[in-house]
Amino acid sequence: MNMDQIVGLAGILAGAFCGVIGVWWGIKKAAKNRGIDERLKAIVAKSHSSSWIITLASIYSIFILYALGVKLSVPAALGTLLFLQLGGWSLSFFFYNKRY
């Protein structure tokens, strides 16, 4: 492994660690302020289902692009899917939060 790979791997692991700590801290603070209720659980359930619909549509789009001859590497395809999954989840969470 060269230095770029080591730094990249360290960045991925540090980002995942910080994300887990942030989620834990947010849940702890929300529970302290009585922010975890049925409304939040309904919003989370709806946003998860919406994000999977967005992910499914993006998977079909990637397959169609592949059938049309567009060459995508595995990391590019998986990165696109991950970006769309997390983006769809966060945007639908904010949408349902405003709606309900």
QUIVEN-V972965 format. One record per residue. RES is the residue in three letters. NEAR is the number of other ideal C-beta (glycine too) atoms within 8 Angstrom. Layout:
BEGIN
res=<RES:RES>
near=<NEAR:NEAR>
END
This chain:
BEGIN
res=<MET:ASN:MET:ASP:GLN:ILE:VAL:GLY:LEU:ALA:GLY:ILE:LEU:ALA:GLY:ALA:PHE:CYS:GLY:VAL:ILE:GLY:VAL:TRP:TRP:GLY:ILE:LYS:LYS:ALA:ALA:LYS:ASN:ARG:GLY:ILE:ASP:GLU:ARG:LEU:LYS:ALA:ILE:VAL:ALA:LYS:SER:HIS:SER:SER:SER:TRP:ILE:ILE:THR:LEU:ALA:SER:ILE:TYR:SER:ILE:PHE:ILE:LEU:TYR:ALA:LEU:GLY:VAL:LYS:LEU:SER:VAL:PRO:ALA:ALA:LEU:GLY:THR:LEU:LEU:PHE:LEU:GLN:LEU:GLY:GLY:TRP:SER:LEU:SER:PHE:PHE:PHE:TYR:ASN:LYS:ARG:TYR>
near=<4:5:5:6:8:9:8:8:9:8:8:8:8:8:8:8:8:8:8:8:8:8:8:8:8:8:9:8:9:10:9:6:6:6:8:8:7:5:7:10:9:9:12:9:8:10:13:9:8:13:13:9:9:12:12:8:8:11:9:8:8:12:8:8:9:10:6:6:5:6:5:10:6:6:6:8:10:8:8:11:12:8:8:11:12:9:8:13:12:8:8:13:11:8:10:12:8:6:5:7>
END
